[in-house]
Amino acid sequence: MANSKKLRIFEWLGVITAIVYSLLVAANIGAEFIGFTLLLISSALIGIWAYLGKHKGILFLQFFYATAGVIGMIRWF
């Protein structure tokens, strides 16, 4: 039960940070660096969820999202 709750926390915190990231970048209000930072955080959270839940495809995808977050942060810094 406790492990299931922990998994849910990683999953939903990752989802929420990804939603905020996409809204910040789409709004084009100059908060792109914060948005890409949230993308990096989101990919880490969802990556942990995927690893613990043995979702290999989603875990693989998170490496690319993390890379996009780092590239975005470098470009906007």
Contacts in CASP RR format, 6 or more apart in sequence:
PFRMAT RR
TARGET T0000
AUTHOR 0000-0000-0000
METHOD contacts of the structure
MODEL  1
MANSKKLRIFEWLGVITAIVYSLLVAANIGAEFIGFTLLLISSALIGIWA
YLGKHKGILFLQFFYATAGVIGMIRWF
3 52 0 8 1.000
6 52 0 8 1.000
7 49 0 8 1.000
7 52 0 8 1.000
7 53 0 8 1.000
10 45 0 8 1.000
10 46 0 8 1.000
10 47 0 8 1.000
10 48 0 8 1.000
10 49 0 8 1.000
10 52 0 8 1.000
11 45 0 8 1.000
11 46 0 8 1.000
11 49 0 8 1.000
13 45 0 8 1.000
14 41 0 8 1.000
14 42 0 8 1.000
14 45 0 8 1.000
14 46 0 8 1.000
14 49 0 8 1.000
15 42 0 8 1.000
15 46 0 8 1.000
17 38 0 8 1.000
17 39 0 8 1.000
17 41 0 8 1.000
17 42 0 8 1.000
17 45 0 8 1.000
18 38 0 8 1.000
18 39 0 8 1.000
18 42 0 8 1.000
18 46 0 8 1.000
20 35 0 8 1.000
20 38 0 8 1.000
21 35 0 8 1.000
21 36 0 8 1.000
21 38 0 8 1.000
21 39 0 8 1.000
21 42 0 8 1.000
24 31 0 8 1.000
24 32 0 8 1.000
24 34 0 8 1.000
24 35 0 8 1.000
24 38 0 8 1.000
25 31 0 8 1.000
25 32 0 8 1.000
25 35 0 8 1.000
25 36 0 8 1.000
32 72 0 8 1.000
32 76 0 8 1.000
33 72 0 8 1.000
33 73 0 8 1.000
33 76 0 8 1.000
33 77 0 8 1.000
36 68 0 8 1.000
36 69 0 8 1.000
36 70 0 8 1.000
36 72 0 8 1.000
36 73 0 8 1.000
36 76 0 8 1.000
37 69 0 8 1.000
37 73 0 8 1.000
39 65 0 8 1.000
39 66 0 8 1.000
39 68 0 8 1.000
39 69 0 8 1.000
40 66 0 8 1.000
40 69 0 8 1.000
40 70 0 8 1.000
40 73 0 8 1.000
42 65 0 8 1.000
43 62 0 8 1.000
43 63 0 8 1.000
43 65 0 8 1.000
43 66 0 8 1.000
43 69 0 8 1.000
44 62 0 8 1.000
44 66 0 8 1.000
46 58 0 8 1.000
46 62 0 8 1.000
46 65 0 8 1.000
47 58 0 8 1.000
47 59 0 8 1.000
47 62 0 8 1.000
49 55 0 8 1.000
49 58 0 8 1.000
50 56 0 8 1.000
50 57 0 8 1.000
50 58 0 8 1.000
50 59 0 8 1.000
50 62 0 8 1.000
51 59 0 8 1.000
END
